[in-house]
């Protein structure tokens, strides 16, 4: 029988003992029932309220239904599902029954889904009915796929999740998994090639939940949490599922895309005490007249990740909303945030310090640690690191170096030990032989009152030399013209070293972004 983890929170970081026989889903669900939370609300989604007791039953039924369809130990279940209690039940049910849950981005192309089905060799796919038209063509000619289950609606000639759950037993003993068994995969972005599946273990969920969510964020049983990032992302999976379940809190789930309208609607209606967003969303919310003060809706924590938070954006949010934004950096490979600012220790313009329980290094091309203030590659080590990319030895070897994971980010460390983001490794610009961080230039530009959003990329001048180019989305009611372009150049010269100013300023109605809200700078380069 799978045991429960034991946690000593008097230690810093918390001492976490995970038994050899361990099942992450059983630990998350059963510890809440043992604590008497069966009647407490675990999830509020678009269809209603679901208690911990109801989630436990739904999880058991999902695990039994997947077993009935032929899912065995270590076999993958591909999940193309919108955020709802069904996502939680299938994800946890697959893990509790010994399978491997593989949730994937719901905003991808048909070709992406066809690739992931083949790459994962999943025998079962669970698909939200609302996504069927895009996914259906990907189901043809799949050599491993045996069953397609539809959630949240009915599609002719398919198996419905509701019917399978109704027919399944609500009793499910956890599979005889160990703490080192694989529990789930998360596919990384495919912006630089085919998506790669980061392989995570049963032990990883409790590590991120305890070290970051409890240890840094301070999540509590009384919290209601709401995440703009979806459950299929590592960031959203922790925010809105594993973190709240770890402490017995309540999660608000929303199936629709996170627009300013949909986010503001949930903030007013659900009154979450913890909100997780991304920088571009915070900027869009600040542009609204109906953004509530945190005190008015009971908001006590705001978190940002996905890309670095511009200092001016953080300061404006704190002033207007009355709640600091806790910026952090995480990754699919590490499962969640591993460097973060902390409540009461917010230094805008930095990403804070390593989360207790994690280590970070900033190194040069030879692997030697750089001096204070110098820019280098960020490496991280911690107990939630993926063990590999599935079926991809070359990229695994390039990313996972013993106990260290290469993040692909450039960082420096200031005189107080705070980590300062410089950009993605492939986004850095070399101007006049000196590295320039696009993010630093963006931070200066976002401080101008006429700028809503901005992205900085490299462009070659008439001599073939790379210089910064800024693509700016002006604030509503502001005209992007030559006069504003010159004013923005002068603003940067007055804020940063003069050689960092953008030689070109272009204006756009919107910036290209990923589903997580990250700006796709590569699409703005002249060679894109």
Secondary structure by P-SEA (a helix, b strand, c coil): cbbbbbbbcccccccccccccccaaaaacaaaaaaccccccccccccccccaaaaaaaaaaaaaaaaaacccccbbbbbbccccaaaaaaaaaaaaacbbbbbccccccaaaaaaaaaaacccbbbbbccccccccccccccccccbbbbccccccccccaaaaaaacccccccccccccccccccccccccccbbbbbbccaaaaaaacccccccccccccbbbbbccccccaaaaaaccaaaaacbbbbbbbcccccaaaaaaaaaaccccbbbbcaaaaaaaaacccccccccccccbbbbccccccaaaaaaaaaacccccccccccccccccccccccccccccccccccccbbbbbbccccccccccbbbbbbbbcccccccccccaaaaaaccccccccccccccccccbbbbbccccccccccccbbbbaaaaaaaaaaccccccbbbbbbbccccbbbbbbbbbccccccccaaaaaaaaaaaaacccccccccbbbbbcccccccccccccccccccc
